[in-house]
Amino acid sequence: MDDAFKGLLVVEFAQGVAAPYCGLLLSRNGADVIKVEPHGNGDWCRSLGLRKGDFSAESIVLNRGKKSLALDMKIPDGRAAAIKLAAKADVIIENYRPTVTKRLGIDYAAVAAVNPNVVYASVTGFGATGPKSHMPATDTVMQGYTGLMNINRDDNGLPRRINMLAIDYSTGLYLSQAVFAALYRRAITGRGSHVQTSLLESAMAFQEARLVAQKFEGSAVQPVGAPVGTFATADGYLSLNARRDAHFAALCTHLGTTQWLDDDRFNSAEKRLINAGEMNRLVAPHIQQKPTAYWVKTLSESDILNAPVHDYNDLFDDAQIAETEAIGWVEIDEFGQLPAARIAGLAPASASDQSAMVPPRLGQGGRDGLIKAGFSRDEINQLATSGAAIFNDAEDR
């Protein structure tokens, strides 16, 4: 498969997860991505969770194939370099506060004046306007604010955070599809555009069906049927969905509970939905009597929807994962082989150019990125001399 965005220059004035994930998807589709990050510790995502050297698990994923330009935009040389990069870019991705980009001279109005064909993508937390537009926002803040925690309660009713950056990554996905559409529109019309979204808007789109359910059903967390849910087995957990009549009848046969088929509480899908709590409570002790593998084999033979509840180590050795190449492996010097997920619709990671899958250390690739953006070697050396840019010199040896 040809890289759709080969030859495009993307300048990423962004930190964290949501906006850089959009940059990652552009990179995986062939674009040259220059990640502009501050001196010192670089993008704060490099310290999200456990940091080892210049990397965290999150930053390894988000920065694959990018070039890192460690640039101090607070000093004149650094600011001038940022403006020149913005003037050359096909796509700009940024998640600064509007006052910051304007002060630096890289806001949309300033860039579009000299680069009218640019696709300029902005991400904010709560949106560019409104009473909360000035407030900081993170994935955790948004999971609480937008109701995602509320529909993910534990057995005691306590709202819980989903233990991954679900809103950040979904925002990056929504932003990328908007950027891809803007690039297509540019190819047709020759005009650039300003693409804007926020964690708040993305969280609403991500949860749209639950918003409708709140009004349509009176609750966003009604069960979809019964028996449906996660059940403890003798040695683990099983995800089970036997809500359809034929599946329920087959399950009753396997459990030795065929009397439930004539029970007025459970003898139709509609009644099982009404009595879902009681249905699941009755099923649970039966499932717990045998190991997960037994249930997977037995239920699958009857076409009852089920799956073992895996941890990630299980997936690394899973035959179906291997067959679809959903997880590949990439060598990163000091860490050895690390997993690399296949992006939906793209070639497997194992079939990709491995250099395009390796993330940069802080400042690594910056010189090469600037050269490709049209900077002369004298200009690049001046950035180093003035302290505006710090380069990882290993690439020049």
Number of C-alpha atoms within 10 A of each C-alpha: 7 9 14 12 17 14 12 16 24 28 28 28 24 22 23 19 27 30 29 27 26 27 34 24 20 25 26 26 18 19 23 24 26 29 29 27 23 23 18 10 14 20 24 14 21 25 19 15 12 11 14 12 12 16 21 18 16 18 26 21 20 24 29 23 26 31 26 30 30 27 27 22 20 13 13 13 20 21 19 18 21 20 19 18 24 29 21 18 22 21 27 29 26 25 23 17 18 16 10 12 16 14 11 18 17 24 21 23 14 17 22 19 11 14 17 18 21 27 26 27 24 25 23 25 26 22 19 17 9 8 9 12 15 15 11 11 17 16 23 18 15 21 24 14 15 17 17 23 19 18 17 16 14 11 7 6 10 12 17 15 20 14 7 10 16 18 28 25 20 19 26 25 18 19 26 23 13 17 24 16 13 22 22 12 15 16 12 9 10 12 14 20 19 16 19 19 22 26 28 21 18 22 22 17 15 17 15 12 12 20 15 13 15 14 10 11 11 10 14 18 14 15 14 12 20 26 30 21 16 17 22 19 21 15 12 15 18 23 17 22 19 23 23 17 16 13 18 24 18 17 21 16 14 15 12 11 14 15 11 16 16 10 11 10 18 23 16 16 20 16 16 23 21 16 16 23 14 15 20 17 12 13 18 16 14 17 20 18 12 15 16 23 16 13 20 18 13 14 20 13 9 13 13 20 16 19 19 17 15 13 8 8 8 10 14 14 10 13 11 10 13 13 9 11 18 20 20 20 17 20 15 15 8 8 9 9 12 14 15 21 16 19 14 8 7 14 17 18 22 18 11 15 10 15 14 17 24 19 22 23 22 27 24 22 25 27 26 17 22 20 13 14 20 12 16 13 12 9 15 19 13 14 20 17 11 13 15 23 27 23 21 18 12 8 12 10 4
